[in-house]
């Protein structure tokens, strides 16, 4: 059973990294569940402090994920239409076979959303789209960093107890 938990936990930490780029999956929280499964094994002792701190960080990043792109859009003069356009553009970009489709989709989604809101002010729409794009990049970078740290923590803890596991 421990081997199954180890494999599933490692897969969840890897899915956490993938979730950093996908707006559908909460990356760091998924990675945290991988750490939790690692600590549920019989070999590795349960460390509630470690799990509590990493969970708090994952939840904080999850909340920030919704705030940062909105702040980027708002800071650059955008509206809710720009934020909705960003989300729709992310999903379309994710499904498209275009390289960097998520990034292109976020920018053009915000731009189209702002143009729908006010088609006469293209400078404001472009500026707001750039803000949404910057916010998305900042949020993704933070999520990716935390998810990567969770993978490293998983591997370090596994390596520490590998003799007892096998």
C-alpha positions as CSV (number, residue, x, y, z in Angstrom):
1,X,0.0,0.0,0.0
2,X,2.9,2.3,0.8
3,X,4.2,2.0,-2.8
4,X,0.8,2.9,-4.2
5,X,0.7,6.0,-1.9
6,X,4.2,7.0,-3.0
7,X,3.4,6.7,-6.7
8,X,0.1,8.5,-6.4
9,X,1.6,11.2,-4.2
10,X,4.4,11.8,-6.7
11,X,1.9,11.9,-9.5
12,X,-0.1,14.5,-7.6
13,X,2.9,16.7,-7.1
14,X,3.7,16.5,-10.8
15,X,0.0,17.3,-11.6
16,X,0.5,20.2,-9.3
17,X,3.2,21.6,-11.6
18,X,0.9,21.1,-14.6
19,X,-1.9,22.7,-12.7
20,X,0.2,25.8,-12.3
21,X,-0.3,26.5,-16.0
22,X,-3.9,25.3,-16.3
23,X,-6.6,27.6,-14.9
24,X,-8.8,24.5,-14.2
25,X,-6.4,22.8,-11.7
26,X,-5.3,24.3,-8.4
27,X,-1.6,23.5,-8.8
28,X,-0.1,24.0,-5.3
29,X,-3.1,22.5,-3.6
30,X,-2.8,19.4,-5.8
31,X,0.9,19.2,-5.1
32,X,0.1,19.5,-1.3
33,X,-2.1,16.4,-1.5
34,X,0.9,14.6,-2.9
35,X,2.8,15.6,0.2
36,X,0.0,14.5,2.4
37,X,-0.1,11.0,0.7
38,X,3.6,10.8,1.4
39,X,3.1,11.4,5.1
40,X,0.2,8.9,5.2
41,X,2.6,6.0,4.5
42,X,3.6,3.9,7.4
43,X,7.3,4.6,7.0
44,X,7.4,8.4,6.9
45,X,6.3,9.9,10.2
46,X,3.4,12.4,10.2
47,X,4.6,15.9,10.5
48,X,1.6,18.1,11.2
49,X,3.7,21.3,11.4
50,X,5.2,20.7,8.0
51,X,1.8,19.8,6.5
52,X,0.1,22.7,8.1
53,X,2.6,25.3,6.8
54,X,2.6,23.9,3.3
55,X,-1.2,23.7,3.3
56,X,-1.4,27.4,4.4
57,X,1.0,28.4,1.7
58,X,-1.0,26.4,-0.9
59,X,-4.3,28.0,0.1
60,X,-2.7,31.5,0.2
61,X,-1.4,31.0,-3.3
62,X,-4.7,29.7,-4.5
63,X,-6.4,32.9,-3.2
64,X,-3.7,35.1,-4.7
65,X,-4.3,33.3,-8.1
66,X,-7.7,35.0,-8.3
67,X,-6.5,38.4,-7.1
68,X,-3.2,38.9,-9.0
69,X,-4.7,38.8,-12.6
70,X,-7.6,41.0,-11.6
71,X,-5.1,43.5,-10.0
72,X,-3.0,43.5,-13.2
73,X,-6.1,44.2,-15.3
74,X,-7.4,46.8,-12.9
75,X,-3.9,48.5,-12.5
76,X,-3.7,48.9,-16.3
77,X,-7.2,50.3,-16.6
78,X,-9.2,47.2,-17.4
79,X,-12.8,46.1,-16.6
80,X,-14.5,42.9,-15.7
81,X,-15.0,42.2,-19.4
82,X,-11.2,42.1,-19.7
83,X,-10.9,39.6,-16.9
84,X,-13.7,37.4,-18.4
85,X,-12.0,37.6,-21.7
86,X,-8.7,36.6,-20.1
87,X,-10.3,33.5,-18.7
88,X,-12.0,32.5,-21.9
89,X,-8.8,33.2,-23.9
90,X,-6.8,31.0,-21.5
91,X,-9.2,28.1,-22.0
92,X,-9.2,28.5,-25.8
93,X,-5.4,28.9,-25.8
94,X,-5.1,25.8,-23.8
95,X,-7.1,23.8,-26.2
96,X,-5.4,25.2,-29.3
97,X,-2.4,23.5,-30.9
98,X,-0.6,26.8,-31.1
99,X,2.8,27.0,-29.2
100,X,2.3,29.3,-26.2
101,X,-1.4,29.2,-26.8
102,X,-2.2,30.0,-23.2
103,X,-0.2,33.2,-23.2
104,X,-1.5,34.3,-26.6
105,X,-5.1,33.4,-25.6
106,X,-4.8,35.4,-22.3
107,X,-3.7,38.5,-24.1
108,X,-6.2,38.4,-27.0
109,X,-9.0,37.3,-24.7
110,X,-8.5,40.3,-22.5
111,X,-8.1,42.5,-25.6
112,X,-11.4,41.3,-27.1
113,X,-13.2,41.5,-23.7
114,X,-12.1,45.2,-23.4
115,X,-13.1,45.9,-27.0
116,X,-16.5,44.5,-26.3
117,X,-16.8,46.7,-23.3
118,X,-15.6,49.8,-25.1
119,X,-14.8,49.4,-28.8
120,X,-13.9,53.1,-29.3
121,X,-10.9,53.2,-26.9
122,X,-8.4,50.7,-28.3
123,X,-5.5,52.2,-26.4
124,X,-7.2,51.5,-23.1
125,X,-8.1,48.0,-24.3
126,X,-4.6,47.2,-25.3
127,X,-3.2,48.5,-22.0
128,X,-5.7,46.5,-20.0
129,X,-5.0,43.4,-22.1
130,X,-1.3,43.9,-21.3
131,X,-2.2,44.2,-17.6
132,X,-4.2,41.0,-17.7
133,X,-1.3,39.3,-19.4
134,X,1.3,40.5,-16.8
135,X,-1.0,39.5,-14.0
136,X,-1.4,36.0,-15.5
137,X,2.3,35.6,-15.9
138,X,3.0,36.7,-12.3
139,X,0.3,34.4,-10.9
140,X,1.6,31.5,-13.0
141,X,5.2,32.1,-12.0
142,X,4.2,32.1,-8.3
143,X,2.2,28.9,-8.6
144,X,4.9,27.1,-10.6
145,X,7.5,28.0,-8.1
146,X,5.5,26.7,-5.1
147,X,4.5,23.5,-7.0
148,X,8.1,22.9,-7.9
149,X,9.2,23.4,-4.3
150,X,6.6,20.8,-3.3
151,X,8.1,18.3,-5.8
152,X,11.5,18.9,-4.4
153,X,10.2,18.5,-0.8
154,X,8.6,15.2,-1.8
155,X,11.8,13.9,-3.4
156,X,13.9,15.0,-0.4
157,X,11.6,13.3,2.1
158,X,11.4,10.2,0.0
159,X,15.2,10.1,-0.3
160,X,15.6,10.5,3.4
161,X,13.5,7.4,4.1
162,X,14.2,5.4,0.9
163,X,16.1,2.6,2.9
164,X,13.0,1.9,5.0
165,X,10.7,2.0,2.0
166,X,12.5,-0.6,-0.1
